[in-house]
Amino acid sequence: MKSPEKGEQDNPIDNPERPPGERGRLAGLDGIRGVAALFVVVHHCWLMSFPGYPANTGPSWLGWLLYGHFAVVVFIVLSGFSLAVSPARSGWRLGDVRRFARRRAWRILPPYWAALTFSLVIAWTLVTQPGEGPPTAKSVVVYGLLLQDVFGAPSPNGAFWSIAIEAQLYLAFPLLLLILRRAGAAVMVGLVTAVVVAIGLLAPGVPAVDMLMRLTPQFAVLFALGVVAAGVVGAGERARRLPWHWLAPLAAAPVLAVIVVRGSVWTVAHYFWIDIALGPSVALLLAAVATGRPALLVRVLDLRPIRALGSFSYTLYLIHAPIVVAVHQLVVTPRVPAGLPAFLVALALAVPVTLLAARLFAAVFELPFQRHRDRAALLAAARTTLSRNLTSGG
């Protein structure tokens, strides 16, 4: 199933919901987050219905659903972009690093740990993830500490692999800003890219370097590109008027052409290089959306239902895999022929169930941590709500 401070627009799959007029919010970013998370859900319905990944064993017109991995590429670039919006408006200065780390932990860990518990219960009582045995005590420790890309253990949730990478990129974020501020955007992206490309070239022949591939190092380049793209929010009018919305598809076109020509098996085997090649087009798209272009796309992405989807997209990403697997293996597979019928029924059942479960789950484990930035604020809000309920009840 492999295939989130003031003005801070938060990370990949996660994001705080703010009133549209608030300075920190950029129209369209929540929508991109939500659409990407939903695409991952549909991708996993496709995987369960058409075995044989990375070969495309389904209808050719559905072949694009094989590439759920690219939604994670979008998440990673968007993560760098979103976290860098506030620093980009203030000379690329982050402020208190410890405060940043506390807020990242406060925002990411409670929903993640709750989703881990949920996933473990599903795996132990209903169904395990495809290709995985039941989670063990090691699984609890490794996944609880976000070390799943370092140590192997039976996975309780096929989507968790990218969350560990996010945590590692957060650690690198202050250093990336320091390099950018002192040496410039080109030097920062160049340094990160040079290190990552060296890993990619040396890995096939050097076992010690090959171990680094478990960390998905190409995502560091994507994250850095997102950070640099955020510079558009603090740029002058001349830079903001550049045709970012035309440059993005131009950058993507040759990469997409290679994917179409070489096919899914080759593409999946070369995700390391394909991800790096796609990164600039995603960064350019985010720069375009941040400047309000193309206007029609931004308006669509900022429609209330799509924006609302983005508000709990982190939770949707976190809990969808166990639900999709359970629905497919316990309900769809025993009753529906494999292939397209199974896929359509899985969509009809798993998608609405997952959306409803994610929204309810987020109401408890994600949205309160978006709205209240620390423990004191959360407890104060809880006391206020309890007092109001008791008063109205009396």
Secondary structure, 3 states (H helix, E strand, C coil): CCCCCCCCCCCCCCCCCCCCCCCCCCCCHHHHHHHHHHHHHHHHHHHHHCCCCCCCCCCHHHHHHHCCHHHHHHHHHHHHHHHHHHHHCCCCCCCCHHHHHHHHHHHHHHHHHHHHHHHHHHHHHCCCCCCCCCCCHHHHHHHHCCCCCCCCCCCCCCCCHHHHHHHHHHHHHHHHHHHHHHHCHHHHHHHHHHHHHHHHHHCCCCHHHHHHHHHCCHHHHHHHHHHHHHHHHHCCHHHHCCCHHHHHHHHHHHHHHHHHHHHHHHHHHCHHHHHHHHHHHHHHHHHHHHCCCCHHHHHHHCCHHHHHHHHCHHHHHHHHHHHHHHHHHHHHCCCCCCCHHHHHHHHHHHHHHHHHHHHHHHHHHCHHHHHCCCHHHHHHHHHHHHHHHHHHHC
